[in-house]
């Protein structure tokens, strides 16, 4: 990865609902009506307006994303990205996860979002292996940034230490050598 792309990537450990970015991504289920994990936390923090808008949106298949307002969140938008359920890697999970990231980034670009934050997608209840999900996430975002001006900054916001370390290490591996 070249330095221009590396300078557009960040990793933070924390609560994605507290980030002051243009768009946050929710690791949503296909109904888009809230749930557990980060999706539930985003719905709770955004308030009832988010649920009402999600009902109007109607749902989203795996590998795609939908855009809503951010309501009571510091972020202007929520991008609901539906990742795949892990079935051992035999059912096109990697392609769906890549598509999930591309779809979210396309929506962000289309609303001129300069900053976006992603959580881990599909690694909770959907059981996608964390290391594989991290590798797919970073590779997908790096590929996107190489071809697109927006978003200017992509933050991987990981709630727990284990995932934050996976992403920090992966991004460090992608950095150009010094000297």
C-alpha positions, 0 to 999 in steps of 0.5 A, a space after each residue: 500500500 502506498 503512503 497516500 492510501 496509508 495516510 487515509 486509514 485509522 484504527 481506534 478502539 472504542 465505541 463507534 456511536 461516539 465518533 464524530 465522523 460523517 458516516 458510521 457503518 452498522 453491522 446490520 442484519 437483513 431486516 435493518 431493525 436493530 439487533 445485538 452487538 454494534 447494530 443494537 448499540 447504534 439503534 439505541 444511541 440514534 433513537 427511535 427515528 432510526 428504527 422508523 426510517 429503517 422500517 421504510 427502507 424495508 431491508 437489505 440482502 447480504 453483501 449490500 448496504 443501505 443509507 439512513 440518517 444518523 439522528 441522535 448520533 454525532 455521525 450524519 449518516 448510518 450505513 447499514 451493511 449486511 455481512 454474510 453468515 459464516 458457513 465454513 467459507 464454502 458459500 461465497 462468504 468472502 465475496 459477500 463481505 467484500 461486496 458489503 464494504 464496497 457497497 458501504 463505501 459507494 454510499 458514503 462517496 455518493 453523499 460526499 462523506 469525507 469520513 467513515 468508520 467501520 466496525 467488525 462486520 459479520 464476526 459476532 453472531 454471524 461467526 465469520 473468523 475474525 482474522 479472515 474478516 480483518 484481512 478482507 476488510 483491509 484489502 477491500 478498503 485499500 482497493 477502494 481508496 486506490 480508485 476513489 477520492 472519497 471518503 478521505 479517511 476510513 476509520 476501523 473502530 473496534 470495540 474490544 482489544 482483540 479486534 483492535 490489535 488485529 486491525 492495527 497489526 494488519 495495517 502495520 503489515 500494509 505500511 510501506 517500509 521506512 528508509 
